[in-house]
Amino acid sequence: MESLSIGKSVSELHELLVNKNISATELTKAYIDRIQAVDPDLQAYLTVLEDQALTQAAEVDQRIAQGEVLGALEGIPMALKDNMCTEGVRTSCASKMLENFIPPYNATVTDRLRTAGTILLGKVNMDEFAMGSSTENSYFTKTRNPWNLEYVPGGSSGGAAVAVAADEAAFSLGSDTGGSIRQPAAFCGVVGMKPTYGAVSRYGLIAYASSLDQIGPLTKTVRDNALVMNAIAGYDPLDSTSVPQDKPDYTKFLVNDIKGLKIGFPREYFGEGIDPDVARGIQASIQTLINLGAEVAECSLPHTEYAIPAYYLIATAEASSNLARYDGVRYGFRAEADDVLGMFRQTRAEGFGPEVKRRIMLGTYALSSGYYDAYYLKAQKVRTLIKQDFDRAFEKFDILLSPAAPTPAFKFGEKVADPLAMYLSDITTVPINLAGIPAISIPAGFVNGLPIGLQLMGKALDEGTLYRAAYTFEQNTQYHTLKPNLAREVLTCGSR
Amino acid sequence: MTISREDVEYVAALARLELTEQETQEYTEQLNSILGYAAMLERLDTSDVQPTAHAVPLHNVLREDQVKSSINHEKALRNAPDGEEGFFRVPKISLT
């Protein structure tokens, strides 16, 4: 059954299920086999839920047998980043602190995907507490880029991107605070959407920086991405920052036509720090869009260079507050100590990894008495300027375009020693989170055999236009059809 | 401005983090490097700019104050490192 199912998009798998070419159980088994074959090398999964997945698949098969009409995601095997709560299934945030944490409730996205009939294959690796750009900060393991095992998959949703790129899941959900969906999607050659802040509920997403965090889908195709958004987006009373909008049917924007669409490319996203090969690749994408009838022109987002410091002050300040809850009392790791204050300090010293501690330190400093105005408040004001840059650009353009990341994937260890260098690599993604707008990364070529991503940015709640442009680009290019060259015996294995 | 070792120790105490000698040194260097970079924000005149706390502002998000069921006691305590008779148990609290 593997040759029939593995590597297919969600919409193709749906057809196979509807036409009874394959059962949900067979499909799920094929994915479990695939995980067992490639994950020892790739290390995308922290938890694989074979029994639970097969039980869920059997339920779908029963509904098929009863002649029920199958929903678009029914019977589709998928993976969740390990910072989304799953009742009864460990949710570790890739941290020692939550190594044994079993949530007593589901995140809203978990519930919605369950209602949609998807099969949860497992929980995937990430940078600890979603802090990082390479998934090297996981307490548990290093996830490898399927295009070249010596390279990082990006982060923080590295496992979610690899699971989709290497066909270990039909789709996955990641979270994006400063690029954590789009950058790994770019590094692994898949489609990754960071929706508008508030478009997808954050209830049950373990918080990093609450004013920036947003959940979104990683998929093989743009159509799949819209299908998953249909299932997870929409108002949720359990998230007070959820936007009370009537959710559109995102698939209705999937038209192969961008004639007259006004696209701006901000010059600040093509300057210093951008790999010349990446810039050339994106220039070629611009030409493709022009050939398809888009009106493309240069524009300026003048405060872009201030986005990194503003982001790292705001994100770490919020993180220092959010992570104060890990005190060894109610859940999570506890270190032994004679008194309660010592227990707090030792628990946090042993339970958090170096990057998490660094960000807690930075954020605590930025919020501390005497420095609040100079750092945190100043950063929030600069955030306003960055948002106004986008507002002005969107008066003239329907969408904006840039590289999703300044470089292709880098090697393990390359940036670990220098946190500031790692932070600077987020320049193309963090301004979008500060402005709260949606952005999508789609496959746009290769540099030295490693994928690069084209980032499209849209107006708040205008994911539709992003899907239209992304779909048109995808339908007229071939990048998304290319697969990483994993061992051949793996690709054809285990036909049962 | 520079961040001293004492600043780092003070912030670590606020953050309830026990740092090793090596961590104290590393974080002193790294916070200096990162905040040195962040100093570029001072170049911007923001005296007339309002701060943005949330990019998509929603105001007065209220709901009816209705009693609803929530997770039960047993479930809420299941992840606790230590507990007894429906309570979380912690080491002694000393005030010195």
Interface residues (C-beta under 8 A of the other chain):
Chain A: N100 F101 I102 P104 Y105 T196 Y197 G198 S211 P237 S240 T241 V243 P244 H303 E305 Y306 I308 P309 A310 Y312 L313 S320 A324 D327 G328 V329 R330 Y331 G332 F333 R334 E336 A337 D338 D339 V340 L341 G342 M343 F344 R345 Q346 R348 A349 F352 P354 K357 R358 I360 M361 L362 T364 Y365 S368 Y375 L377 K378 A379 Q380 K381 V382 R383 T384 L385 K387 P419 L420 Y423 L434 A435 G436 I437 A460
Chain B: I3 D7 V8 Y10 V11 A12 L14 A15 R16 L17 E18 L19 T20 E23 Y27 Q30 L31 S33 I34 L35 Y37 A38 M40 L41 E42 L44 T46 V49 Q50 P51 T52 A53 H54 A55 V56 L58 V61 R63 I71 K75 A76 R78 N79 A80 P81 D82 F88 V90 P91 K92 I93 S94
